Amino acid sequence: MRRMMGWMLLLSLLFCGCRSKEPDTQPQNGETDQETETGTNVDVGVSTVCINPREENEITLAGFGNDNRGYDGILDDIEVGCVVFSANGVKCAVIAADILGWDMEIMAQLRERVERELGIPQDNLLFNASHSHSGPTTQKNTVGIGVVSESYNAYLTELTFQCMQQAAGDLETCRLYKGTAPAENVAINRRRVVNGTMQMSPNPNEACCNECDVIVAKRGNSFKVVLFSFGSHPSILNGNYISAEFVGAARTVIENRYEGATAIFVQGCGGDAKANITDETQTRFISNRYEDVYILGNRLAQDIIRYIDGGKLKSVKGDVAVKVSRFSLQLQKNIKKKEDYVTLAEENRGQYLHKVYRWYYDHYDELATEVPFMLQRIDLGDSLTIVAMMGEVVWGYDAKISALMPNRTVVVAGYSNGVYGYICTAKMYPEGGYEPDRSTTIYQLPAGYLPETESNILSSAAQLCGGGSE
């Protein structure tokens, strides 16, 4: 495989070095006004490991309706990162990777091994996927969007454990800070009614993520970790090359700005948003221009840098705590008969959906009627919480989950601990479209979730989050 290092280096120099000019009165080198505050003493360890496939892994790329999407090379490295937090005998870890989604078997193996060998309880591990559409296929609960390579999954599992082991061995006493940086024009809603039907098309009039949560760990006056969370599909590229997409570019810019810092990206509630790369009329997405990866990544990174250098971070005090809630989400009734899938397969012969519908025919008697779901709450002090949700969570959940804990900064992380389809709001079901309807087939779901899914999730979240009393 040929890695396009020259092209990557050119763009890196062009965009990563173009930090927006700040007035001379602004703090420099990350020495922000919040240095006068005393953050909580939390032990923090961090590590990142490159997870590019080896040639013998024989992978296909994941993320689009194409079971034969090849692998022609590497545009930029993909990685797994881990941050371990430890306070008063309680440890937790956030593991973030440049993949479409975490496979359930991989997570189960890692949870058991990490608890046994590193002493971090299984429920205290948060696995988040960036949802890059330019990484290897890893999920066995999908069909028609790539073929899983068992050798790559084994390789990824081992590399992830190494990363977690290194982070656990890197613990240093740090101070924690939090903030929410404005991040306009990075994402755009992708649901718009065209000719009476809901289409995947740019919609600047519908809400999507417009801010970026930031968690900073400092040792003395130097940055150790900059964890940032934003909600949007990293799907600018649709070719046959490996890439961490614009979130990887953002990490590079941040690390170049703060010497010694490790940047970790956590995907938020980006199920109904895409990168804001459109034509002038904002009616059509523009895809597969590699320069846009760095333009958008730099845009997001500069929003974060301006916020941090403006002295706006607030200190976090308190201990680490973890709670989880597990329940099931019910699916709508499957109205298709077994023979219907034969008809659909024949109607789509020569297309990726042919294989999809053949899979449904072959597994008809095993099709799911409900799906396991997990909510995870990680408190990092008395004013900062991460709420992790399974699935491709749409933006509407961010404000509703955050409102349950009005006295805390709440980072709502979708794409966490597994992905079983889109987690839509109730209003999206009568609107129709890809997320509540058509997307279910690729996740081996015979029908969409019930419209009352939102109320069920929020009810469980209210119990997990203390009913809003905290």
C-alpha positions as a Markdown table, in Angstrom:
| # | Residue | x | y | z |
|---|---|---|---|---|
| 1 | Met | 0.0 | 0.0 | 0.0 |
| 2 | Arg | 1.2 | 3.5 | -0.8 |
| 3 | Arg | 0.9 | 6.1 | 1.9 |
| 4 | Met | 0.4 | 9.7 | 0.5 |
| 5 | Met | 2.8 | 11.3 | 3.0 |
| 6 | Gly | 3.9 | 14.1 | 0.6 |
| 7 | Trp | 0.3 | 15.3 | 0.1 |
| 8 | Met | -0.5 | 14.9 | 3.8 |
| 9 | Leu | 2.7 | 16.9 | 4.8 |
| 10 | Leu | 1.9 | 19.7 | 2.4 |
| 11 | Leu | -1.6 | 20.1 | 3.8 |
| 12 | Ser | -0.4 | 19.7 | 7.4 |
| 13 | Leu | 2.1 | 22.6 | 6.9 |
| 14 | Leu | -0.5 | 24.7 | 5.2 |
| 15 | Phe | -3.3 | 24.3 | 7.7 |
| 16 | Cys | -1.8 | 23.2 | 11.0 |
| 17 | Gly | 0.5 | 26.2 | 11.0 |
| 18 | Cys | -2.2 | 28.8 | 10.3 |
| 19 | Arg | -3.2 | 29.6 | 13.8 |
| 20 | Ser | -5.5 | 32.6 | 13.8 |
| 21 | Lys | -3.8 | 35.8 | 14.9 |
| 22 | Glu | -4.5 | 36.7 | 18.5 |
| 23 | Pro | -4.0 | 40.2 | 20.0 |
| 24 | Asp | -0.7 | 40.6 | 21.8 |
| 25 | Thr | -2.6 | 40.9 | 25.1 |
| 26 | Gln | -3.8 | 37.3 | 24.8 |
| 27 | Pro | -2.2 | 34.7 | 27.0 |
| 28 | Gln | 0.5 | 32.7 | 25.2 |
| 29 | Asn | 1.5 | 29.0 | 25.2 |
| 30 | Gly | -1.6 | 27.9 | 26.9 |
| 31 | Glu | -1.0 | 30.1 | 30.0 |
| 32 | Thr | -4.6 | 31.0 | 30.5 |
| 33 | Asp | -6.4 | 33.1 | 33.2 |
| 34 | Gln | -7.7 | 30.0 | 34.8 |
| 35 | Glu | -4.2 | 29.3 | 36.2 |
| 36 | Thr | -5.2 | 31.4 | 39.2 |
| 37 | Glu | -7.8 | 28.7 | 40.2 |
| 38 | Thr | -7.0 | 25.5 | 41.9 |
| 39 | Gly | -8.3 | 22.5 | 40.1 |
| 40 | Thr | -8.9 | 19.1 | 41.7 |
| 41 | Asn | -6.0 | 16.7 | 42.1 |
| 42 | Val | -6.8 | 13.8 | 39.9 |
| 43 | Asp | -4.3 | 11.3 | 38.6 |
| 44 | Val | -4.4 | 11.3 | 34.8 |
| 45 | Gly | -2.7 | 9.0 | 32.3 |
| 46 | Val | -2.9 | 9.1 | 28.5 |
| 47 | Ser | -1.7 | 7.2 | 25.5 |
| 48 | Thr | -2.3 | 6.9 | 21.8 |
| 49 | Val | -1.5 | 4.0 | 19.4 |
| 50 | Cys | -1.6 | 3.9 | 15.6 |
| 51 | Ile | -4.1 | 1.4 | 14.4 |
| 52 | Asn | -3.4 | 1.4 | 10.7 |
| 53 | Pro | -4.1 | -2.0 | 9.2 |
| 54 | Arg | -1.3 | -4.3 | 8.1 |
| 55 | Glu | -1.2 | -5.6 | 4.6 |
| 56 | Glu | -2.0 | -9.1 | 5.8 |
| 57 | Asn | -5.3 | -7.9 | 7.5 |
| 58 | Glu | -7.1 | -7.8 | 4.1 |
| 59 | Ile | -9.7 | -5.2 | 5.2 |
| 60 | Thr | -12.5 | -3.4 | 3.5 |
| 61 | Leu | -13.4 | 0.2 | 4.5 |
| 62 | Ala | -16.7 | 0.8 | 6.4 |
| 63 | Gly | -19.3 | 3.5 | 6.4 |
| 64 | Phe | -21.2 | 3.5 | 3.1 |
| 65 | Gly | -23.5 | 1.2 | 1.3 |
| 66 | Asn | -20.8 | -0.8 | -0.4 |
| 67 | Asp | -19.7 | -4.3 | 0.7 |
| 68 | Asn | -16.6 | -4.2 | -1.6 |
| 69 | Arg | -15.1 | -0.9 | -0.8 |
| 70 | Gly | -11.4 | -1.6 | -1.2 |
| 71 | Tyr | -8.3 | -0.4 | 0.6 |
| 72 | Asp | -5.8 | 1.4 | -1.6 |
| 73 | Gly | -3.6 | 3.2 | 0.9 |
| 74 | Ile | -3.3 | 5.6 | 3.9 |
| 75 | Leu | -3.9 | 9.3 | 3.7 |
| 76 | Asp | -3.3 | 9.9 | 7.4 |
| 77 | Asp | -2.9 | 7.7 | 10.4 |
| 78 | Ile | -5.8 | 6.4 | 12.4 |
| 79 | Glu | -5.4 | 5.8 | 16.1 |
| 80 | Val | -6.9 | 4.7 | 19.4 |
| 81 | Gly | -6.4 | 6.9 | 22.4 |
| 82 | Cys | -7.1 | 6.3 | 26.1 |
| 83 | Val | -7.3 | 8.6 | 29.0 |
| 84 | Val | -7.4 | 7.1 | 32.5 |
| 85 | Phe | -8.8 | 9.2 | 35.4 |
| 86 | Ser | -8.1 | 8.1 | 39.0 |
| 87 | Ala | -9.2 | 9.7 | 42.3 |
| 88 | Asn | -9.7 | 8.3 | 45.8 |
| 89 | Gly | -9.3 | 4.8 | 44.7 |
| 90 | Val | -11.8 | 5.0 | 41.8 |
| 91 | Lys | -10.5 | 4.6 | 38.2 |
| 92 | Cys | -12.2 | 5.0 | 34.9 |
| 93 | Ala | -11.1 | 5.2 | 31.3 |
| 94 | Val | -12.2 | 6.8 | 28.1 |
| 95 | Ile | -11.1 | 4.9 | 25.0 |
| 96 | Ala | -11.6 | 6.6 | 21.6 |
| 97 | Ala | -10.8 | 5.2 | 18.2 |
| 98 | Asp | -11.0 | 6.3 | 14.6 |
| 99 | Ile | -13.5 | 3.6 | 13.6 |
| 100 | Leu | -17.1 | 3.5 | 12.5 |
| 101 | Gly | -18.1 | 1.7 | 15.7 |
| 102 | Trp | -16.8 | -0.7 | 18.4 |
| 103 | Asp | -17.6 | -4.4 | 18.0 |
| 104 | Met | -19.4 | -5.9 | 21.0 |
| 105 | Glu | -17.0 | -8.9 | 21.1 |
| 106 | Ile | -13.9 | -6.7 | 21.1 |
| 107 | Met | -15.3 | -4.6 | 24.0 |
| 108 | Ala | -16.3 | -7.7 | 26.0 |
| 109 | Gln | -12.8 | -9.1 | 25.6 |
| 110 | Leu | -11.1 | -5.8 | 26.6 |
| 111 | Arg | -13.4 | -5.2 | 29.6 |
| 112 | Glu | -12.7 | -8.6 | 31.1 |
| 113 | Arg | -8.9 | -8.4 | 30.5 |
| 114 | Val | -8.6 | -4.8 | 31.7 |
| 115 | Glu | -10.4 | -5.5 | 34.9 |
| 116 | Arg | -8.3 | -8.6 | 35.5 |
| 117 | Glu | -4.9 | -7.1 | 34.6 |
| 118 | Leu | -5.2 | -3.4 | 35.1 |
| 119 | Gly | -7.8 | -3.3 | 37.9 |
| 120 | Ile | -10.3 | -0.9 | 36.2 |
| 121 | Pro | -13.9 | -2.2 | 36.6 |
| 122 | Gln | -15.7 | -3.2 | 33.4 |
| 123 | Asp | -18.5 | -0.6 | 33.9 |
| 124 | Asn | -15.9 | 2.1 | 34.2 |
| 125 | Leu | -14.7 | 1.8 | 30.6 |
| 126 | Leu | -16.2 | 4.1 | 28.0 |
| 127 | Phe | -15.5 | 3.0 | 24.4 |
| 128 | Asn | -16.2 | 5.8 | 21.9 |
| 129 | Ala | -15.9 | 5.6 | 18.1 |
| 130 | Ser | -15.2 | 8.7 | 16.1 |
| 131 | His | -17.5 | 7.2 | 13.4 |
| 132 | Ser | -14.9 | 7.9 | 10.6 |
| 133 | His | -16.1 | 6.5 | 7.3 |
| 134 | Ser | -12.5 | 5.9 | 6.2 |
| 135 | Gly | -11.5 | 3.1 | 8.6 |
| 136 | Pro | -11.6 | -0.7 | 8.6 |
| 137 | Thr | -14.9 | -2.5 | 9.0 |
| 138 | Thr | -15.0 | -3.8 | 12.6 |
| 139 | Gln | -18.6 | -4.3 | 13.6 |
| 140 | Lys | -20.2 | -7.7 | 13.2 |
| 141 | Asn | -23.7 | -6.3 | 13.8 |
| 142 | Thr | -23.8 | -4.6 | 10.3 |
| 143 | Val | -24.4 | -5.9 | 6.8 |
| 144 | Gly | -23.8 | -4.4 | 3.4 |
| 145 | Ile | -21.2 | -1.7 | 4.5 |
| 146 | Gly | -18.0 | -3.8 | 4.6 |
| 147 | Val | -16.7 | -7.2 | 5.5 |
| 148 | Val | -15.1 | -7.7 | 8.9 |
| 149 | Ser | -11.5 | -8.9 | 8.9 |
| 150 | Glu | -11.1 | -11.3 | 11.9 |
| 151 | Ser | -7.3 | -10.7 | 11.7 |
| 152 | Tyr | -7.7 | -6.9 | 11.9 |
| 153 | Asn | -10.2 | -7.1 | 14.8 |
| 154 | Ala | -7.7 | -9.3 | 16.7 |
| 155 | Tyr | -5.0 | -6.8 | 15.9 |
| 156 | Leu | -7.2 | -3.8 | 17.0 |
| 157 | Thr | -8.0 | -5.6 | 20.2 |
| 158 | Glu | -4.4 | -6.1 | 21.1 |
| 159 | Leu | -3.3 | -2.6 | 20.2 |
| 160 | Thr | -6.2 | -1.2 | 22.2 |
| 161 | Phe | -5.1 | -3.1 | 25.3 |
| 162 | Gln | -1.6 | -1.9 | 24.8 |
| 163 | Cys | -2.9 | 1.7 | 24.6 |
| 164 | Met | -4.9 | 1.2 | 27.8 |
| 165 | Gln | -2.0 | -0.4 | 29.6 |
| 166 | Gln | 0.3 | 2.5 | 28.7 |
| 167 | Ala | -2.3 | 5.0 | 29.8 |
| 168 | Ala | -2.8 | 3.2 | 33.1 |
| 169 | Gly | 1.0 | 3.3 | 33.6 |
| 170 | Asp | 1.3 | 7.0 | 32.8 |
| 171 | Leu | -0.7 | 8.4 | 35.8 |
| 172 | Glu | 0.4 | 11.8 | 37.0 |
| 173 | Thr | -1.3 | 14.2 | 39.4 |
| 174 | Cys | -3.1 | 16.8 | 37.3 |
| 175 | Arg | -5.6 | 19.6 | 37.6 |
| 176 | Leu | -8.8 | 19.3 | 35.6 |
| 177 | Tyr | -10.5 | 22.1 | 33.7 |
| 178 | Lys | -13.7 | 22.2 | 31.6 |
| 179 | Gly | -15.3 | 24.5 | 29.1 |
| 180 | Thr | -17.6 | 24.7 | 26.1 |
| 181 | Ala | -16.2 | 26.5 | 23.1 |
| 182 | Pro | -18.5 | 28.0 | 20.4 |
| 183 | Ala | -18.0 | 26.0 | 17.2 |
| 184 | Glu | -20.1 | 27.5 | 14.4 |
| 185 | Asn | -19.9 | 26.4 | 10.8 |
| 186 | Val | -18.2 | 23.0 | 11.5 |
| 187 | Ala | -21.3 | 20.9 | 11.2 |
| 188 | Ile | -24.7 | 21.2 | 9.3 |
| 189 | Asn | -27.9 | 19.3 | 9.8 |
| 190 | Arg | -28.4 | 16.8 | 7.0 |
| 191 | Arg | -32.3 | 16.3 | 7.1 |
| 192 | Arg | -34.3 | 18.5 | 4.6 |
| 193 | Val | -37.6 | 18.0 | 3.0 |
| 194 | Val | -37.3 | 17.9 | -0.8 |
| 195 | Asn | -40.3 | 17.5 | -3.0 |
| 196 | Gly | -42.4 | 16.4 | 0.0 |
| 197 | Thr | -40.0 | 13.7 | 1.3 |
| 198 | Met | -37.2 | 13.8 | 3.9 |
| 199 | Gln | -33.9 | 13.6 | 2.1 |
| 200 | Met | -30.2 | 13.5 | 3.2 |
| 201 | Ser | -29.4 | 17.1 | 2.2 |
| 202 | Pro | -27.9 | 20.1 | 3.9 |
| 203 | Asn | -30.4 | 22.0 | 6.1 |
| 204 | Pro | -28.9 | 25.2 | 7.7 |
| 205 | Asn | -32.3 | 26.0 | 9.2 |
| 206 | Glu | -32.4 | 22.9 | 11.4 |
| 207 | Ala | -30.4 | 22.6 | 14.6 |
| 208 | Cys | -27.2 | 20.6 | 15.0 |
| 209 | Cys | -24.0 | 20.8 | 17.1 |
| 210 | Asn | -22.6 | 24.3 | 17.3 |
| 211 | Glu | -20.3 | 24.0 | 20.3 |
| 212 | Cys | -17.4 | 21.8 | 21.5 |
| 213 | Asp | -17.0 | 20.5 | 25.0 |
| 214 | Val | -13.4 | 20.6 | 26.2 |
| 215 | Ile | -11.8 | 18.8 | 29.2 |
| 216 | Val | -8.2 | 19.8 | 29.9 |
| 217 | Ala | -5.7 | 18.0 | 32.3 |
| 218 | Lys | -2.6 | 20.0 | 33.3 |
| 219 | Arg | 0.5 | 19.0 | 35.1 |
| 220 | Gly | 1.9 | 22.3 | 36.5 |
| 221 | Asn | 1.5 | 24.9 | 33.7 |
| 222 | Ser | 1.8 | 22.4 | 30.9 |
| 223 | Phe | -1.0 | 20.6 | 29.1 |
| 224 | Lys | -1.2 | 16.8 | 29.4 |
| 225 | Val | -4.6 | 16.1 | 27.8 |
| 226 | Val | -7.0 | 18.1 | 25.7 |
| 227 | Leu | -10.1 | 16.0 | 25.3 |
| 228 | Phe | -12.7 | 17.6 | 23.0 |
| 229 | Ser | -16.2 | 16.4 | 22.0 |
| 230 | Phe | -18.2 | 17.5 | 19.0 |
| 231 | Gly | -21.2 | 15.9 | 17.2 |
| 232 | Ser | -20.9 | 15.4 | 13.4 |
| 233 | His | -20.4 | 12.6 | 10.9 |
| 234 | Pro | -16.7 | 12.5 | 9.8 |
| 235 | Ser | -17.6 | 11.5 | 6.3 |
| 236 | Ile | -16.1 | 14.0 | 4.0 |
| 237 | Leu | -14.1 | 11.3 | 2.2 |
| 238 | Asn | -15.7 | 8.3 | 0.4 |
| 239 | Gly | -12.7 | 6.9 | -1.4 |
| 240 | Asn | -10.6 | 3.8 | -0.7 |
| 241 | Tyr | -8.1 | 5.4 | 1.6 |
| 242 | Ile | -7.6 | 5.3 | 5.4 |
| 243 | Ser | -8.1 | 8.6 | 7.2 |
| 244 | Ala | -9.0 | 9.9 | 10.6 |
| 245 | Glu | -11.0 | 12.6 | 8.8 |
| 246 | Phe | -11.3 | 16.2 | 10.0 |
| 247 | Val | -11.3 | 15.1 | 13.7 |
| 248 | Gly | -7.8 | 13.7 | 13.2 |
| 249 | Ala | -6.7 | 16.9 | 11.6 |
| 250 | Ala | -8.1 | 18.9 | 14.5 |
| 251 | Arg | -6.1 | 16.7 | 17.0 |
| 252 | Thr | -2.9 | 17.5 | 15.1 |
| 253 | Val | -3.5 | 21.3 | 15.2 |
| 254 | Ile | -4.2 | 21.2 | 18.9 |
| 255 | Glu | -1.1 | 19.1 | 19.7 |
| 256 | Asn | 1.0 | 21.5 | 17.6 |
| 257 | Arg | -0.4 | 24.4 | 19.6 |
| 258 | Tyr | 0.2 | 23.0 | 23.1 |
| 259 | Glu | 3.6 | 21.3 | 23.4 |
| 260 | Gly | 3.5 | 18.0 | 25.2 |
| 261 | Ala | -0.4 | 17.7 | 25.0 |
| 262 | Thr | -2.2 | 14.7 | 23.7 |
| 263 | Ala | -5.5 | 15.5 | 22.0 |
| 264 | Ile | -8.4 | 13.0 | 22.3 |
| 265 | Phe | -11.6 | 13.3 | 20.3 |
| 266 | Val | -14.9 | 11.9 | 21.6 |
| 267 | Gln | -17.8 | 11.8 | 19.2 |
| 268 | Gly | -20.9 | 13.6 | 20.5 |
| 269 | Cys | -24.5 | 13.5 | 19.2 |
| 270 | Gly | -23.8 | 13.7 | 15.5 |
| 271 | Gly | -26.3 | 11.3 | 14.1 |
| 272 | Asp | -28.2 | 13.8 | 12.0 |
| 273 | Ala | -25.3 | 16.1 | 11.0 |
| 274 | Lys | -22.4 | 16.1 | 8.5 |
| 275 | Ala | -19.3 | 18.1 | 8.0 |
| 276 | Asn | -20.3 | 21.6 | 6.7 |
| 277 | Ile | -18.7 | 21.2 | 3.3 |
| 278 | Thr | -21.5 | 22.2 | 0.8 |
| 279 | Asp | -21.9 | 24.1 | -2.4 |
| 280 | Glu | -22.7 | 27.9 | -2.3 |
| 281 | Thr | -26.4 | 27.3 | -2.2 |
| 282 | Gln | -26.1 | 24.9 | 0.8 |
| 283 | Thr | -28.3 | 22.4 | -0.9 |
| 284 | Arg | -25.6 | 19.8 | -1.9 |
| 285 | Phe | -22.8 | 18.2 | 0.1 |
| 286 | Ile | -19.4 | 18.2 | -1.5 |
| 287 | Ser | -17.4 | 15.0 | -0.9 |
| 288 | Asn | -14.0 | 13.5 | -1.3 |
| 289 | Arg | -11.8 | 16.6 | -1.4 |
| 290 | Tyr | -8.9 | 15.8 | 0.9 |
| 291 | Glu | -8.1 | 19.5 | 1.5 |
| 292 | Asp | -11.5 | 19.9 | 3.1 |
| 293 | Val | -10.5 | 17.4 | 5.8 |
| 294 | Tyr | -7.8 | 19.9 | 6.9 |
| 295 | Ile | -9.8 | 23.0 | 6.4 |
| 296 | Leu | -12.6 | 21.8 | 8.6 |
| 297 | Gly | -10.3 | 20.2 | 11.2 |
| 298 | Asn | -8.4 | 23.4 | 11.5 |
| 299 | Arg | -11.6 | 25.4 | 11.8 |
| 300 | Leu | -12.7 | 23.2 | 14.8 |
| 301 | Ala | -9.3 | 23.3 | 16.4 |
| 302 | Gln | -9.0 | 27.1 | 16.1 |
| 303 | Asp | -12.4 | 27.4 | 17.9 |
| 304 | Ile | -11.0 | 25.3 | 20.7 |
| 305 | Ile | -7.7 | 27.2 | 20.8 |
| 306 | Arg | -9.3 | 30.6 | 20.9 |
| 307 | Tyr | -11.5 | 29.4 | 23.8 |
| 308 | Ile | -8.6 | 28.0 | 25.8 |
| 309 | Asp | -6.2 | 30.9 | 25.1 |
| 310 | Gly | -8.9 | 33.3 | 26.0 |
| 311 | Gly | -8.7 | 32.1 | 29.6 |
| 312 | Lys | -12.3 | 30.7 | 29.7 |
| 313 | Leu | -11.7 | 27.3 | 31.2 |
| 314 | Lys | -13.1 | 26.6 | 34.6 |
| 315 | Ser | -11.5 | 24.4 | 37.3 |
| 316 | Val | -13.1 | 21.1 | 38.3 |
| 317 | Lys | -13.0 | 19.8 | 41.9 |
| 318 | Gly | -14.2 | 16.5 | 43.4 |
| 319 | Asp | -13.9 | 12.8 | 42.9 |
| 320 | Val | -14.4 | 10.3 | 40.2 |
| 321 | Ala | -17.6 | 8.2 | 40.1 |
| 322 | Val | -19.4 | 5.9 | 37.6 |
| 323 | Lys | -22.9 | 4.7 | 37.3 |
| 324 | Val | -24.6 | 2.6 | 34.5 |
| 325 | Ser | -28.1 | 1.7 | 33.4 |
| 326 | Arg | -29.0 | -1.2 | 31.2 |
| 327 | Phe | -32.3 | -1.8 | 29.5 |
| 328 | Ser | -33.7 | -2.9 | 26.2 |
| 329 | Leu | -35.1 | -0.8 | 23.3 |
| 330 | Gln | -38.1 | -2.3 | 21.5 |
| 331 | Leu | -38.4 | -2.5 | 17.7 |
| 332 | Gln | -41.5 | -1.8 | 15.7 |
| 333 | Lys | -43.2 | -4.9 | 14.3 |
| 334 | Asn | -41.6 | -6.4 | 11.2 |
| 335 | Ile | -44.3 | -6.4 | 8.5 |
| 336 | Lys | -42.2 | -8.3 | 6.0 |
| 337 | Lys | -42.6 | -12.0 | 5.4 |
| 338 | Lys | -39.6 | -14.2 | 4.7 |
| 339 | Glu | -40.4 | -14.5 | 1.0 |
| 340 | Asp | -40.5 | -10.7 | 0.7 |
| 341 | Tyr | -36.7 | -10.6 | 1.2 |
| 342 | Val | -36.3 | -12.9 | -1.8 |
| 343 | Thr | -38.3 | -10.4 | -3.9 |
| 344 | Leu | -36.3 | -7.4 | -2.6 |
| 345 | Ala | -33.0 | -9.2 | -3.2 |
| 346 | Glu | -34.0 | -9.9 | -6.8 |
| 347 | Glu | -35.1 | -6.3 | -7.3 |
| 348 | Asn | -31.7 | -5.1 | -6.1 |
| 349 | Arg | -29.5 | -7.7 | -8.0 |
| 350 | Gly | -26.1 | -6.2 | -8.8 |
| 351 | Gln | -26.4 | -3.7 | -5.9 |
| 352 | Tyr | -25.2 | -3.9 | -2.3 |
| 353 | Leu | -28.8 | -4.3 | -1.1 |
| 354 | His | -29.0 | -7.7 | -2.9 |
| 355 | Lys | -26.6 | -9.1 | -0.3 |
| 356 | Val | -28.4 | -7.2 | 2.5 |
| 357 | Tyr | -31.8 | -8.7 | 1.7 |
| 358 | Arg | -30.3 | -12.2 | 1.2 |
| 359 | Trp | -28.9 | -11.9 | 4.7 |
| 360 | Tyr | -32.3 | -11.1 | 6.1 |
| 361 | Tyr | -33.8 | -14.1 | 4.3 |
| 362 | Asp | -31.1 | -16.4 | 5.7 |
| 363 | His | -31.5 | -15.1 | 9.3 |
| 364 | Tyr | -35.3 | -14.5 | 9.2 |
| 365 | Asp | -36.0 | -16.7 | 12.2 |
| 366 | Glu | -33.3 | -15.0 | 14.3 |
| 367 | Leu | -34.2 | -11.4 | 13.6 |
| 368 | Ala | -34.2 | -9.1 | 16.7 |
| 369 | Thr | -37.4 | -7.7 | 18.3 |
| 370 | Glu | -35.4 | -5.7 | 20.9 |
| 371 | Val | -31.9 | -4.4 | 21.3 |
| 372 | Pro | -29.8 | -4.0 | 24.5 |
| 373 | Phe | -29.0 | -0.4 | 25.5 |
| 374 | Met | -26.6 | 1.1 | 28.0 |
| 375 | Leu | -26.4 | 4.5 | 29.5 |
| 376 | Gln | -23.2 | 5.4 | 31.4 |
| 377 | Arg | -22.5 | 8.3 | 33.7 |
| 378 | Ile | -19.0 | 9.3 | 34.5 |
| 379 | Asp | -18.5 | 12.1 | 37.0 |
| 380 | Leu | -15.2 | 13.9 | 36.9 |
| 381 | Gly | -15.6 | 16.0 | 40.0 |
| 382 | Asp | -18.6 | 17.8 | 41.3 |
| 383 | Ser | -19.4 | 19.9 | 38.2 |
| 384 | Leu | -18.4 | 17.8 | 35.2 |
| 385 | Thr | -20.1 | 14.6 | 33.8 |
| 386 | Ile | -19.9 | 12.5 | 30.7 |
| 387 | Val | -23.1 | 10.7 | 29.8 |
| 388 | Ala | -22.3 | 8.0 | 27.2 |
| 389 | Met | -25.0 | 6.6 | 25.0 |
| 390 | Met | -25.0 | 3.6 | 22.6 |
| 391 | Gly | -26.0 | 4.2 | 19.0 |
| 392 | Glu | -25.9 | 6.9 | 16.4 |
| 393 | Val | -27.4 | 9.5 | 18.7 |
| 394 | Val | -29.0 | 12.6 | 17.1 |
| 395 | Trp | -28.4 | 16.2 | 18.3 |
| 396 | Gly | -31.8 | 16.5 | 20.0 |
| 397 | Tyr | -30.7 | 14.4 | 22.9 |
| 398 | Asp | -27.8 | 16.7 | 23.9 |
| 399 | Ala | -29.8 | 19.4 | 25.4 |
| 400 | Lys | -32.4 | 17.1 | 26.9 |
| 401 | Ile | -29.8 | 15.0 | 28.7 |
| 402 | Ser | -27.8 | 18.0 | 29.8 |
| 403 | Ala | -31.0 | 19.6 | 31.3 |
| 404 | Leu | -31.2 | 16.7 | 33.7 |
| 405 | Met | -28.1 | 18.0 | 35.5 |
| 406 | Pro | -28.4 | 21.8 | 35.3 |
| 407 | Asn | -25.6 | 22.4 | 37.8 |
| 408 | Arg | -23.0 | 20.4 | 35.8 |
| 409 | Thr | -21.3 | 20.7 | 32.5 |
| 410 | Val | -22.5 | 17.5 | 30.7 |
| 411 | Val | -20.7 | 16.0 | 27.8 |
| 412 | Val | -23.2 | 13.8 | 25.9 |
| 413 | Ala | -21.2 | 11.2 | 24.0 |
| 414 | Gly | -23.1 | 9.1 | 21.4 |
| 415 | Tyr | -21.4 | 6.2 | 19.5 |
| 416 | Ser | -20.3 | 4.8 | 22.8 |
| 417 | Asn | -20.1 | 1.2 | 24.0 |
| 418 | Gly | -21.6 | -0.1 | 20.8 |
| 419 | Val | -23.8 | 1.0 | 17.9 |
| 420 | Tyr | -27.2 | -0.6 | 17.1 |
| 421 | Gly | -28.6 | 1.9 | 14.7 |
| 422 | Tyr | -29.8 | 5.5 | 15.0 |
| 423 | Ile | -31.2 | 6.8 | 18.2 |
| 424 | Cys | -33.8 | 9.3 | 16.9 |
| 425 | Thr | -36.1 | 11.7 | 18.7 |
| 426 | Ala | -39.8 | 11.1 | 18.6 |
| 427 | Lys | -40.5 | 13.9 | 16.1 |
| 428 | Met | -38.3 | 12.3 | 13.5 |
| 429 | Tyr | -40.4 | 9.2 | 13.1 |
| 430 | Pro | -43.4 | 10.8 | 11.3 |
| 431 | Glu | -41.0 | 12.8 | 9.3 |
| 432 | Gly | -39.3 | 9.6 | 8.0 |
| 433 | Gly | -36.0 | 9.6 | 6.1 |
| 434 | Tyr | -32.8 | 7.7 | 6.4 |
| 435 | Glu | -32.2 | 7.8 | 10.1 |
| 436 | Pro | -35.5 | 6.4 | 11.5 |
| 437 | Asp | -36.4 | 4.2 | 8.5 |
| 438 | Arg | -33.9 | 3.2 | 5.8 |
| 439 | Ser | -30.8 | 2.9 | 8.0 |
| 440 | Thr | -32.1 | 0.0 | 10.0 |
| 441 | Thr | -31.3 | -2.6 | 7.3 |
| 442 | Ile | -27.5 | -2.1 | 7.6 |
| 443 | Tyr | -27.7 | -2.7 | 11.4 |
| 444 | Gln | -29.4 | -6.1 | 11.0 |
| 445 | Leu | -32.6 | -4.6 | 12.4 |
| 446 | Pro | -35.8 | -5.7 | 10.6 |
| 447 | Ala | -37.6 | -2.5 | 11.6 |
| 448 | Gly | -37.0 | 0.8 | 13.3 |
| 449 | Tyr | -37.2 | 1.6 | 17.0 |
| 450 | Leu | -40.6 | 2.4 | 18.5 |
| 451 | Pro | -41.4 | 6.2 | 18.5 |
| 452 | Glu | -41.6 | 6.1 | 22.3 |
| 453 | Thr | -37.9 | 5.2 | 22.4 |
| 454 | Glu | -37.0 | 8.8 | 23.2 |
| 455 | Ser | -39.2 | 8.9 | 26.3 |
| 456 | Asn | -37.9 | 5.6 | 27.5 |
| 457 | Ile | -34.3 | 6.7 | 27.2 |
| 458 | Leu | -34.9 | 10.0 | 28.9 |
| 459 | Ser | -36.8 | 8.3 | 31.7 |
| 460 | Ser | -33.9 | 6.0 | 32.4 |
| 461 | Ala | -31.5 | 8.9 | 32.0 |
| 462 | Ala | -33.4 | 10.9 | 34.6 |
| 463 | Gln | -33.0 | 8.1 | 37.1 |
| 464 | Leu | -29.3 | 7.7 | 36.3 |
| 465 | Cys | -28.7 | 11.5 | 36.5 |
| 466 | Gly | -30.5 | 11.9 | 39.8 |
| 467 | Gly | -33.7 | 13.3 | 38.4 |
| 468 | Gly | -32.1 | 16.6 | 37.8 |
| 469 | Ser | -31.4 | 17.3 | 41.5 |
| 470 | Glu | -27.6 | 17.4 | 41.0 |
